[in-house]
Amino acid sequence: MDRYVSNPFTVIALALFAVLAVLLLPLVFLGIVGGAFANLGFSWGTAFLILFATLAGSFVNIPITTIRNRVQAYGDYEEEFVPFVEILYRIPLPAEKTVLAVNVGGALVPVLISLYLLAKSVTMTGSFATAGLAVTGVVLVGIMAHLTSKVVPGLGIVTPIFIPPLAALACGIFLSLLLRGGVMAAPVIAFTSGTLGVLVGADLLNLDRISDMGAPMVSIGGAGTFDGIFLAGVIAAFLA
């Protein structure tokens, strides 16, 4: 096999590529976030502050209520580990109650940004047209997110990483065509559809299934900056 398969890179070159990848990935992610919020009308300085708020807020979970679990539902699971994305996660021992919380960075910040953008569109245009189309996008993305999401015991509510952003992107592009000068409204509709759509479809509509997980705490937007609520809006707005 050595005669047909060869490595054109030295070990030192591969090590340098690995270091560059580690250094450049945060810059690429910051560029995507900055580009997304620039499309939404924010300055790059404001985009950096928003990203910092989501990163810092990722460590803060605000408790809302306590749910009594249907612990006996855990008897259906015989395995101690559950696979997800080629990784085995250990299922924790079922708790009697689950604390339902909201993550500041993963849910509260993107929701506040969405509400700000909707209010800004109304004040700037003097019309509810953009806001109405954004609500339509929220409904469509919410349906898509609900159909593709699933509750994984011991892990949480998971959704495919690309389906909600692409659905929000499609809503931003096609719904904005209904507006005069709708090109400027596309990122707003895309971001709002992505964030609020995932929040409603994947999280809120699955609240009745949380008691079957037996987890001690479930946080809406708990993955913070890398949660589907934040990423769906950012990716959609960036592409739009």
C-alpha beads as a LAMMPS data file, in Angstrom:
LAMMPS data file: protein, C-alpha beads

240 atoms
239 bonds

1 atom types
1 bond types

-500.0 500.0 xlo xhi
-500.0 500.0 ylo yhi
-500.0 500.0 zlo zhi

Masses

1 110.0

Atoms # bond

1 1 1 0.000 0.000 0.000
2 1 1 2.944 2.365 0.579
3 1 1 3.490 2.437 -3.134
4 1 1 -0.010 3.863 -3.800
5 1 1 -0.849 5.808 -0.623
6 1 1 1.487 8.543 0.552
7 1 1 1.295 11.542 2.880
8 1 1 2.453 14.719 1.105
9 1 1 2.770 16.554 4.436
10 1 1 5.406 16.163 7.108
11 1 1 4.496 15.718 10.753
12 1 1 5.632 19.292 11.443
13 1 1 3.416 20.621 8.631
14 1 1 0.411 18.731 9.959
15 1 1 1.088 20.104 13.451
16 1 1 1.228 23.654 12.042
17 1 1 -2.060 23.102 10.182
18 1 1 -3.657 21.907 13.410
19 1 1 -2.437 24.983 15.310
20 1 1 -3.652 27.314 12.547
21 1 1 -7.047 25.600 12.552
22 1 1 -7.384 26.094 16.298
23 1 1 -6.425 29.772 15.961
24 1 1 -8.491 30.524 12.856
25 1 1 -11.760 28.776 13.776
26 1 1 -12.674 31.376 16.439
27 1 1 -11.918 34.135 13.917
28 1 1 -14.097 32.441 11.299
29 1 1 -16.916 32.067 13.813
30 1 1 -16.541 35.713 14.847
31 1 1 -16.592 36.708 11.179
32 1 1 -19.838 34.796 10.602
33 1 1 -21.460 36.324 13.674
34 1 1 -20.195 39.788 12.777
35 1 1 -21.378 39.424 9.178
36 1 1 -24.786 38.265 10.349
37 1 1 -25.311 41.230 12.667
38 1 1 -23.891 43.612 10.060
39 1 1 -26.625 42.368 7.729
40 1 1 -29.093 43.140 10.507
41 1 1 -27.877 46.737 10.768
42 1 1 -25.586 46.425 13.794
43 1 1 -22.020 47.713 13.842
44 1 1 -19.112 45.315 14.241
45 1 1 -18.496 46.699 17.714
46 1 1 -22.085 45.952 18.698
47 1 1 -21.781 42.492 17.137
48 1 1 -18.738 41.816 19.325
49 1 1 -20.655 42.939 22.413
50 1 1 -23.568 40.667 21.496
51 1 1 -21.204 37.719 21.020
52 1 1 -19.572 38.477 24.380
53 1 1 -23.018 38.643 26.005
54 1 1 -23.964 35.251 24.574
55 1 1 -20.670 33.695 25.666
56 1 1 -20.906 35.122 29.188
57 1 1 -24.637 34.401 29.378
58 1 1 -24.035 30.775 28.428
59 1 1 -22.966 30.180 32.038
60 1 1 -26.165 31.679 33.491
61 1 1 -29.403 29.673 33.773
62 1 1 -32.461 31.370 35.256
63 1 1 -34.806 28.869 36.985
64 1 1 -38.459 29.219 35.995
65 1 1 -40.340 26.341 37.546
66 1 1 -40.017 22.786 38.836
67 1 1 -41.596 19.809 37.077
68 1 1 -42.331 16.490 38.752
69 1 1 -40.944 13.714 36.601
70 1 1 -42.631 10.548 35.405
71 1 1 -39.638 8.597 36.632
72 1 1 -41.211 5.259 35.791
73 1 1 -40.818 6.165 32.117
74 1 1 -37.115 5.578 32.605
75 1 1 -37.814 1.906 33.021
76 1 1 -38.172 1.678 29.239
77 1 1 -34.465 2.385 28.800
78 1 1 -32.264 -0.573 29.588
79 1 1 -28.974 0.813 28.243
80 1 1 -26.775 2.968 30.419
81 1 1 -25.484 5.020 27.481
82 1 1 -27.257 6.692 24.559
83 1 1 -25.504 7.398 21.220
84 1 1 -25.687 10.826 19.613
85 1 1 -23.498 12.048 16.724
86 1 1 -21.171 9.068 17.144
87 1 1 -20.636 9.906 20.826
88 1 1 -21.936 7.905 23.768
89 1 1 -23.575 9.926 26.512
90 1 1 -24.219 8.396 29.887
91 1 1 -27.857 8.527 30.962
92 1 1 -27.958 10.040 34.458
93 1 1 -29.951 8.493 37.249
94 1 1 -33.550 9.755 37.056
95 1 1 -34.360 12.639 39.352
96 1 1 -37.692 13.030 41.089
97 1 1 -38.060 16.629 39.903
98 1 1 -36.671 18.674 37.030
99 1 1 -35.803 22.357 37.302
100 1 1 -36.815 24.143 34.096
101 1 1 -34.534 27.102 33.369
102 1 1 -33.764 29.609 30.608
103 1 1 -30.181 30.157 29.463
104 1 1 -29.295 33.828 29.119
105 1 1 -26.845 33.479 26.231
106 1 1 -28.590 30.721 24.321
107 1 1 -32.192 31.904 24.593
108 1 1 -32.756 35.247 26.318
109 1 1 -30.232 37.315 24.303
110 1 1 -31.317 36.108 20.820
111 1 1 -35.002 36.484 21.726
112 1 1 -34.441 40.084 22.891
113 1 1 -32.554 40.817 19.655
114 1 1 -35.450 39.393 17.626
115 1 1 -37.994 41.528 19.483
116 1 1 -35.774 44.593 19.015
117 1 1 -35.510 43.963 15.270
118 1 1 -39.276 43.545 14.945
119 1 1 -39.942 46.756 16.869
120 1 1 -37.309 48.594 14.812
121 1 1 -38.879 47.431 11.546
122 1 1 -42.238 48.831 12.651
123 1 1 -40.846 52.205 13.738
124 1 1 -38.670 52.644 10.638
125 1 1 -41.280 51.648 8.057
126 1 1 -44.408 52.695 9.904
127 1 1 -45.894 49.356 8.898
128 1 1 -46.325 45.917 10.433
129 1 1 -45.631 44.221 7.093
130 1 1 -42.110 43.033 7.931
131 1 1 -43.131 41.992 11.429
132 1 1 -46.127 40.092 10.065
133 1 1 -43.995 38.214 7.544
134 1 1 -41.461 37.470 10.282
135 1 1 -44.215 35.944 12.422
136 1 1 -45.227 33.845 9.413
137 1 1 -41.611 32.684 9.162
138 1 1 -41.584 31.826 12.865
139 1 1 -44.615 29.591 12.363
140 1 1 -43.092 27.836 9.334
141 1 1 -39.679 27.300 10.933
142 1 1 -41.363 26.279 14.180
143 1 1 -43.263 23.527 12.388
144 1 1 -40.078 22.340 10.689
145 1 1 -38.105 22.433 13.945
146 1 1 -40.813 20.530 15.805
147 1 1 -41.010 17.816 13.154
148 1 1 -37.241 17.306 13.082
149 1 1 -36.486 17.629 16.814
150 1 1 -36.432 14.764 19.257
151 1 1 -35.974 14.297 22.970
152 1 1 -32.910 12.185 23.822
153 1 1 -33.056 10.871 27.415
154 1 1 -30.102 12.112 29.392
155 1 1 -29.065 14.559 26.661
156 1 1 -31.931 16.964 25.935
157 1 1 -33.864 18.228 22.944
158 1 1 -31.800 17.922 19.769
159 1 1 -32.405 19.235 16.255
160 1 1 -30.416 18.815 13.021
161 1 1 -27.905 21.657 12.869
162 1 1 -28.632 22.768 9.279
163 1 1 -32.382 22.233 8.756
164 1 1 -33.699 25.153 10.905
165 1 1 -31.161 27.699 9.510
166 1 1 -31.921 26.688 5.914
167 1 1 -35.661 26.867 6.610
168 1 1 -35.202 30.331 8.151
169 1 1 -33.063 31.385 5.185
170 1 1 -35.770 30.268 2.749
171 1 1 -38.382 32.203 4.741
172 1 1 -36.198 35.321 4.761
173 1 1 -35.638 35.223 1.002
174 1 1 -39.073 34.243 -0.261
175 1 1 -41.200 36.136 2.268
176 1 1 -39.182 39.322 1.719
177 1 1 -40.122 39.174 -1.972
178 1 1 -43.641 40.114 -0.896
179 1 1 -42.348 43.506 0.291
180 1 1 -41.320 46.536 -1.716
181 1 1 -37.580 46.831 -1.148
182 1 1 -37.717 43.506 0.651
183 1 1 -34.008 42.790 0.170
184 1 1 -33.240 44.776 3.323
185 1 1 -35.884 42.879 5.271
186 1 1 -34.588 39.400 4.357
187 1 1 -31.944 39.176 7.137
188 1 1 -34.418 40.399 9.763
189 1 1 -37.046 37.862 8.732
190 1 1 -34.403 35.119 8.533
191 1 1 -32.934 35.852 11.978
192 1 1 -36.314 36.185 13.678
193 1 1 -37.671 33.056 11.997
194 1 1 -34.589 31.079 13.022
195 1 1 -34.403 32.120 16.653
196 1 1 -38.069 32.268 17.613
197 1 1 -38.978 29.360 15.303
198 1 1 -36.513 27.000 16.978
199 1 1 -37.479 28.288 20.425
200 1 1 -41.175 27.594 19.807
201 1 1 -40.939 24.457 17.686
202 1 1 -38.078 22.578 19.302
203 1 1 -38.249 23.758 22.921
204 1 1 -41.642 25.137 23.932
205 1 1 -43.705 22.544 22.049
206 1 1 -41.676 19.766 23.680
207 1 1 -42.060 20.980 27.260
208 1 1 -44.677 18.313 27.955
209 1 1 -42.049 15.638 27.248
210 1 1 -39.451 16.953 29.672
211 1 1 -40.928 14.985 32.554
212 1 1 -40.008 11.771 30.712
213 1 1 -36.297 12.623 30.712
214 1 1 -35.757 12.371 34.454
215 1 1 -33.020 15.035 34.301
216 1 1 -32.308 17.181 37.385
217 1 1 -32.342 20.352 35.248
218 1 1 -33.354 21.256 31.687
219 1 1 -32.323 24.645 30.320
220 1 1 -33.910 26.228 27.249
221 1 1 -31.010 27.351 25.083
222 1 1 -28.655 25.569 27.464
223 1 1 -25.888 25.137 24.876
224 1 1 -25.388 28.901 24.933
225 1 1 -23.674 30.422 21.903
226 1 1 -23.711 27.029 20.195
227 1 1 -27.377 26.353 20.880
228 1 1 -29.783 25.895 17.986
229 1 1 -31.795 28.979 18.965
230 1 1 -28.801 31.300 18.514
231 1 1 -27.076 29.484 15.643
232 1 1 -30.217 29.139 13.521
233 1 1 -30.763 32.886 13.491
234 1 1 -27.099 33.784 12.990
235 1 1 -26.482 31.358 10.115
236 1 1 -29.726 32.341 8.370
237 1 1 -29.055 36.073 8.716
238 1 1 -25.452 35.643 7.527
239 1 1 -26.495 33.716 4.419
240 1 1 -29.391 36.063 3.692

Bonds

1 1 1 2
2 1 2 3
3 1 3 4
4 1 4 5
5 1 5 6
6 1 6 7
7 1 7 8
8 1 8 9
9 1 9 10
10 1 10 11
11 1 11 12
12 1 12 13
13 1 13 14
14 1 14 15
15 1 15 16
16 1 16 17
17 1 17 18
18 1 18 19
19 1 19 20
20 1 20 21
21 1 21 22
22 1 22 23
23 1 23 24
24 1 24 25
25 1 25 26
26 1 26 27
27 1 27 28
28 1 28 29
29 1 29 30
30 1 30 31
31 1 31 32
32 1 32 33
33 1 33 34
34 1 34 35
35 1 35 36
36 1 36 37
37 1 37 38
38 1 38 39
39 1 39 40
40 1 40 41
41 1 41 42
42 1 42 43
43 1 43 44
44 1 44 45
45 1 45 46
46 1 46 47
47 1 47 48
48 1 48 49
49 1 49 50
50 1 50 51
51 1 51 52
52 1 52 53
53 1 53 54
54 1 54 55
55 1 55 56
56 1 56 57
57 1 57 58
58 1 58 59
59 1 59 60
60 1 60 61
61 1 61 62
62 1 62 63
63 1 63 64
64 1 64 65
65 1 65 66
66 1 66 67
67 1 67 68
68 1 68 69
69 1 69 70
70 1 70 71
71 1 71 72
72 1 72 73
73 1 73 74
74 1 74 75
75 1 75 76
76 1 76 77
77 1 77 78
78 1 78 79
79 1 79 80
80 1 80 81
81 1 81 82
82 1 82 83
83 1 83 84
84 1 84 85
85 1 85 86
86 1 86 87
87 1 87 88
88 1 88 89
89 1 89 90
90 1 90 91
91 1 91 92
92 1 92 93
93 1 93 94
94 1 94 95
95 1 95 96
96 1 96 97
97 1 97 98
98 1 98 99
99 1 99 100
100 1 100 101
101 1 101 102
102 1 102 103
103 1 103 104
104 1 104 105
105 1 105 106
106 1 106 107
107 1 107 108
108 1 108 109
109 1 109 110
110 1 110 111
111 1 111 112
112 1 112 113
113 1 113 114
114 1 114 115
115 1 115 116
116 1 116 117
117 1 117 118
118 1 118 119
119 1 119 120
120 1 120 121
121 1 121 122
122 1 122 123
123 1 123 124
124 1 124 125
125 1 125 126
126 1 126 127
127 1 127 128
128 1 128 129
129 1 129 130
130 1 130 131
131 1 131 132
132 1 132 133
133 1 133 134
134 1 134 135
135 1 135 136
136 1 136 137
137 1 137 138
138 1 138 139
139 1 139 140
140 1 140 141
141 1 141 142
142 1 142 143
143 1 143 144
144 1 144 145
145 1 145 146
146 1 146 147
147 1 147 148
148 1 148 149
149 1 149 150
150 1 150 151
151 1 151 152
152 1 152 153
153 1 153 154
154 1 154 155
155 1 155 156
156 1 156 157
157 1 157 158
158 1 158 159
159 1 159 160
160 1 160 161
161 1 161 162
162 1 162 163
163 1 163 164
164 1 164 165
165 1 165 166
166 1 166 167
167 1 167 168
168 1 168 169
169 1 169 170
170 1 170 171
171 1 171 172
172 1 172 173
173 1 173 174
174 1 174 175
175 1 175 176
176 1 176 177
177 1 177 178
178 1 178 179
179 1 179 180
180 1 180 181
181 1 181 182
182 1 182 183
183 1 183 184
184 1 184 185
185 1 185 186
186 1 186 187
187 1 187 188
188 1 188 189
189 1 189 190
190 1 190 191
191 1 191 192
192 1 192 193
193 1 193 194
194 1 194 195
195 1 195 196
196 1 196 197
197 1 197 198
198 1 198 199
199 1 199 200
200 1 200 201
201 1 201 202
202 1 202 203
203 1 203 204
204 1 204 205
205 1 205 206
206 1 206 207
207 1 207 208
208 1 208 209
209 1 209 210
210 1 210 211
211 1 211 212
212 1 212 213
213 1 213 214
214 1 214 215
215 1 215 216
216 1 216 217
217 1 217 218
218 1 218 219
219 1 219 220
220 1 220 221
221 1 221 222
222 1 222 223
223 1 223 224
224 1 224 225
225 1 225 226
226 1 226 227
227 1 227 228
228 1 228 229
229 1 229 230
230 1 230 231
231 1 231 232
232 1 232 233
233 1 233 234
234 1 234 235
235 1 235 236
236 1 236 237
237 1 237 238
238 1 238 239
239 1 239 240
